[in-house]
Amino acid sequence: MKPSAPRPNAPRPRSPRAGFLAATLALATLSACGQLNPPLQPQTVFLGQAASASAQQAFSGTWAVKDVPSWLTVSPASGSGPVNLTVSADRAAGTPLNADQSTLSGSFQITWTLPDKTAGSATWTVQADQFRLSGRVVDAARLNGADARLGDAALGAGTAGGSRGVIVTYREAGVRDAVLAARGSVRAQAQANAAVARATLDRLGVSAGARSPLGNRAALLDTPASASALAALRADPNVLTAVPNVTLHALATPAAPLTPTDQYAPLQWAYPLLGYGAVWRDMESGGYTKAVTVAVVDTGVRYDHPDLAGQLYGPDDGALDVITTVGNGDGDGADTDPTDPSVAGRTLGSHGTHVTGIIAARWGQNTATCAGCSPTGVVGATYRAPVKVLPIRALDSSGDTTAADVANAVRYAAGLSVTLDGKTFTNPHPAQVINLSLGGAVSAAEGQPMCDAIADAHARGALVVAAAGNDGTTLPFYPAACAGAVSVASVTLSGGSAPKHAVYSNAYPQVQLSAPGGASYLARTTFNGAVLGGSPFPDEIFSTGWDYVRNQPNYEAESGTSQAAPQVSALAALLLSKGVTSGPDDTLARMVATATDLGAAGRDDLFGSGMINAAAALNAPVVSDTLGLRLQDDQGRAFQPPLDALGRFTAYLGDGSYSVVAGRDRNGNGVYGESGEPRTERRVTLGTAAPATDLGDLTPTP
């Protein structure tokens, strides 16, 4: 009988193995689906010596990049689907101060979310190889022991030179002995040569008592080292050499830098950086005799600050408040009282008082007027020089002013008459230097009224110094950008042997000079090494201030181009006081010529012509003499590779152009090879075309 056919739609019988295969297939399918949505995995991106590289990873969700190190740029910052990034390195920004890492390494996070809402993060590491710079700092040949120099007197025909006798070296020791011996003791074999040698000495009148031994074959003759005597001796066939017994003089020991003893002077790191230890020592011997007036156009000043007593012109001596609006903080209009007033709720200190102290805070004991006030406080740059500050109030209690107020203040400071509220004022002490730690990012047209006033002041013989601005941009800042003003940028400590550009300081073509203004309060770097209240003191500028809450004097740390400008104003005043310069043009030229070039070679927008150098500008005495290396890139970032016992160094750096200076530090500021100091400089560019450069020996020369 035939088997019956299966019924339609009846289930087919399945073997146990068939069920197992189906289950396996289902698991495989599930596994394949999971591989289509894996989480992002950690990854390492190798840049080698390239500036950038691509990095990819398959992904099907959304992602975002975060926590990128400052020396890396990663783009795009976020996306969905596969990750495809471009990673770029600014190696110089990641290079440590000692430049001792041949490979830079950093990492960033990528947070991710899958379609099923699973989330997490992955760490991607970046490694970038550095470029190599090496060389050796070698001192010029020097005498062992105490330094010495040859006498200045030159030998002339028949005249004695800067010497004490003549040193004669004979060809044979026997002849020398015969010349020194009594005539009866000369041995027969030496008699012939000795007779000639003796005859030469007799003709010159050198007696037996004027001859003494010096080494194996030489004799010291007590006779003038005239040109004729030297010629006669050198004509003797027995004589190998005949030279003057030249006079040597030990070089004077470098003068010790003058260090103030005021309580907070150790916090004022800007002065040593500018070489003021040498300048103040120079003042001890006099020479700074010409009286100079520096007008500080600002918020006014606190006359009751004890550290400014005797340093200011008062209301009866030309001080002025040019603000005509009654609501300017002091309750009245223009008058002869430029006091920075107390205003209800005021908590910030006195900007004008701080700027003034940088220039002229008095040294030593003062008459403290409150419990707990420092009896000595801080010091000003001008020390013993007859420099006085003329306060002119042009900024109100909120720190605001107008172009008209600034223009009036500048003209008045220079000695031009101004009419305010119907009354005419004329300054009895026209300023040779005018400091403007104020300004704004206004247009050239809007700044022109201030520029016109500055031109008028310059025509009257005043040098106008202005803060370059704290916006950290490349936009001109007025009135600093005026053609007649000296625009001052800010530098701060780097931890190495060269300061660096302060990040907040504006950079534009009109910047002419730079000076210490301190680091941003956000950076809180502490390279200066001082301690205040048990904590490291930040790299800011410490000066006189006012506590408006307690209504009493205090001292404050501030940073900005407002603090850099008075450093330049103070140096200008000292140049005029010492008589190194006599007017605005030669004063500026002197500061430019002696400035320390930083960053790119020559003038640049970051530093202008460089950081002012008070010691060099004022011809201050040598107070130190050490050898070292200064290394910076064109952005003004400083590096300090160590020198070994033989002066060799190796620096691992990013691509770019560098200034390498081997030099001596003679003003005690730790910056090598400045104006007037022995130096040699090399410029080098590192990159893929030149990944390693050996500069060889670098020997500073005067």
Phi, psi and omega in degrees: 000138181285145176293151181280147179287149179298149177285146178303142179062010177283141180293138177281143176291139181241138180280158176305322181293322178298320178296321179296318180296321179296318179296320179297318179298320179296317179297319180296322180294318178298318180297319180296322178296321178297322181292339177285346182227056179281156174289161175293142183252155173302150184207150175245130179254120180259115178274338189061231176252016178280157179285331182206166178206157177266149178220129183233158170199136179293140180196154182236005180250206177255156183207160179211143180265137177212170177056046179277129177302153186297336182270001179243150171234129181236127178219148355287168183278343180200170180174188176221154184081203183305141178274123178225098188250153167248121182251121181240148183239133166258087189301322182300323180291337179260356181285127179291164183306318182281353179050046188248015181248115181288338177227129175269142179224135177208168182217156174224166182254145170239112175276142184222156176220126178277163178303332179274014178077003172295135185226161178180195178214156178228144179262123175252127182257141179241132176237131182229127178283142179268170174260157191244130176234130181221166179173190179215131175270117185241130179286149174294154181304132183225153176293145172287148179081210183294137176298146181215161175224155177288151177299151185281337185291137179263151178284135177236164183300122176072009182237154179285144179257196179282069185209170178233074180096194184230140174255119180249129175248121181270158181289331182234138178298327182296323178293316178302314181298321181293323179295323182279334186282161174295151188302322184289347185257005181286130180288151186303317185293340181262357189297317185296307180294320181297322181300318178296314182296319180296318181299322178297314181294323180296319180297328179276354179076025179271106182287166179301325180287348180261015179241131179219149184289152177210095183079195186285321186236003187252157177223145175261123181254126179275079181210149180302139181272061179285162179297322180291321179294318179295321179295319180295317180294317182291340178281344178290122182296343179278347187265127176278309178217153173218116185225154176297147171277080191297152178270128176251149180231129175296132177295147180297141176297133180308140177296149178282136176298146179275122182249121180296152179255004179300150189307314186259007179302325178298343178275348186267071186292341183295324182294310175301324180298328181269004178082024183288341174301321177285321181296313181295326175296322178299322180295334181299332182265011179084194177104337178263090192241340184276129179289136182227139176251129174247117176274126176255103179271109191200213180279005190094192186214160173264105179294338183272010174281123186296336182279358177246003181300129178081359184258357189235149165280136184261188182303331180271358184242014176116351178299147188208145169252113185268358184283121185271340181287136182292327182276041184265005177114332180254002173083003178216182181265211182296135178198185184267017178245100180268028178299135175284109196278159169280135180230141181307127178084002182287129180241333180286154182283186183267108181299315181296325178293322179295313179297317181298319181296327178300323181278314198224013177306137185285156179265153171077202187295139172230174181265084180302138186249012180210155179296131179086354178289146181293134178284348181231323176068230185248181176235157174255162185295329191277350170046246186272352183294146181283068180247128177236150180261133173258106180284132175231118183272115178233347177256134181280184186293347175266358180086016182254155176208181177234163178299324180294318179296319179295316180299317178297318182296318182294314180296317179297316181301324183280354178106004177275143181286141176231148179248122183230128182052038177080002180244138181264133180239138176228130185284121178283350180232073180307136185276138171277337179227135179237124181256127179239090175268063185201172176147188180196162180274067180260171180285164178299321179295318180291331180275352186301321178302324177289322179296323178296318179295321179295321177297321177296319180294320179297321178296335177273002176097015181258140173265122182258121182248132185223147179288136185285344179112151186244024183275347182068026182243183177254016179276137176300148183237126183253141016271002182301328183279359177297146184300328183270358183263156173260104182280126187244120175269172186246139171240163177216174182288148180246347188093347179251196185271019175211136175289168180234164178295133176285133189299332183278346189285127179297148179229117180204168189299336183277353178297128184251324182217167173225160182204164181297121175238352177093166179278160174300142178297342177284332182284319179053037175289155185225046181290341186290339174083000181275163181232135177229122179063030179084359181239152177302135181279130181291160182282064177240172185264120183262129182203183180295145179211190179215132178268103183281344176286313179269351183055056179209161181293150173208190178227138188227152174258124178224160178226150176149170175292343172298330179273335178285320183302313181294339174296319178289319179299319180296316179295319178301318179297320181290323176300319179289321181295321180281345182085013175295324177228170184227352182204181185295322186288312180287335176293313177297317181299321180294318180293322178293315184294331183257004181292153177273112182292124181237154179072220180297150182297134180082191182292138176216168185288337181285315188245355191066225177277359177128181179278133179303148181232096185297319183298315180290318182298325185260009180054045181288156183290161176291130179237000178200169179200077181242156183254139179193188186235139173236128185224122179219153172265178185289348175269005177082008177282134186257145177228153185223073176294137181289151173262136176278187185298338180259007179084008182279150177217152172225126180238133175256115192229168175277175177289145181146183180257142186227148171253124181243116182241121169258129184196182178249150177253112183245001176247008173076016182262000178078007177253121189270142172070041176276184180304128179084358179253147177303138183198159164218142185232139173235144173251134183219144176242126179252147178173189183298331178283337179220075185287342181214133179225130174251117183278351182071211183277134176244111183245114179297139176233151181299000000 
